[in-house]
Amino acid sequence: MLTESVGLELDLAESFLERGHFEGRDLILVDRVPVGMQLDSGEGMVWFPTLRGIVAWQPERSWAAVDHGAIPFLMNGADCMGAGIHMADPSLEAGDMVWVRDQEHGKPLAVGQALVSGDEMVSMAKGKAIETLHWVGDDLWELET
């Protein structure tokens, strides 16, 4: 489910878990923080961490790293262009959910759906590589429960 999508093993036995709904998406809240969201992968609904979940859990899979020039565009909700991606999880396939991080500091910036494989993202000179679905500063990021 949620943890499998990014290769995490979490013990949430002592946590207060809730399920919520916000702007058309189902959410999982842990201790009142939205840490997971359900997204349409095109082949069905899948669970993936929100940016707050990524900050909390620091997954090591399903990522792409962008250079400094891409950050202002991502912070405005733009799709991620391949030319700005310098590293990516090589196991990523087109259609997978992916989190986008700053290549210098590793900080999460956005969550989206891969339009191409991880290897292809890194080699692209132009065109969209990731459709952005959630980013730092959007309504879900700003949500306080």
HUBEL-V25703 format. One record per residue. N is the residue number from 1. NEAR is the number of other ideal C-beta (glycine too) atoms within 8 Angstrom. D_LAST is the distance of its C-alpha to the last C-alpha in whole Angstrom. Layout:
n=<N/N>
near=<NEAR/NEAR>
d_last=<D_LAST/D_LAST>
//
This chain:
n=<1/2/3/4/5/6/7/8/9/10/11/12/13/14/15/16/17/18/19/20/21/22/23/24/25/26/27/28/29/30/31/32/33/34/35/36/37/38/39/40/41/42/43/44/45/46/47/48/49/50/51/52/53/54/55/56/57/58/59/60/61/62/63/64/65/66/67/68/69/70/71/72/73/74/75/76/77/78/79/80/81/82/83/84/85/86/87/88/89/90/91/92/93/94/95/96/97/98/99/100/101/102/103/104/105/106/107/108/109/110/111/112/113/114/115/116/117/118/119/120/121/122/123/124/125/126/127/128/129/130/131/132/133/134/135/136/137/138/139/140/141/142/143/144/145>
near=<5/11/9/7/12/14/9/8/4/6/5/7/4/4/7/6/8/7/8/10/7/10/5/4/10/8/13/14/13/11/6/7/9/15/13/12/15/9/12/6/11/5/4/5/7/10/11/13/16/15/16/11/12/14/8/9/11/6/12/6/8/14/12/18/12/15/7/6/6/12/10/7/9/16/10/7/7/7/8/17/13/15/7/11/17/8/7/13/10/6/7/13/8/7/8/10/13/15/15/16/12/11/9/5/4/7/6/11/13/15/17/14/13/17/8/9/9/13/8/10/16/10/7/13/5/6/6/9/14/16/8/14/8/12/14/10/6/9/7/13/12/7/8/3/7>
d_last=<23/20/22/25/25/25/27/25/25/22/22/19/21/19/16/13/13/11/12/10/12/11/14/17/15/14/12/12/9/11/10/6/7/8/12/14/15/18/20/24/27/29/31/28/24/23/20/19/17/14/15/13/15/18/17/17/19/22/24/27/28/27/27/29/30/30/32/31/33/30/27/27/27/25/22/23/22/26/27/29/33/35/37/34/33/35/34/33/32/36/34/32/34/33/31/29/25/25/23/25/25/27/30/31/28/26/23/21/21/21/21/23/26/29/32/35/35/34/38/39/36/37/41/40/41/39/37/33/32/29/27/24/20/18/18/17/16/15/12/11/11/10/6/4/0>
//
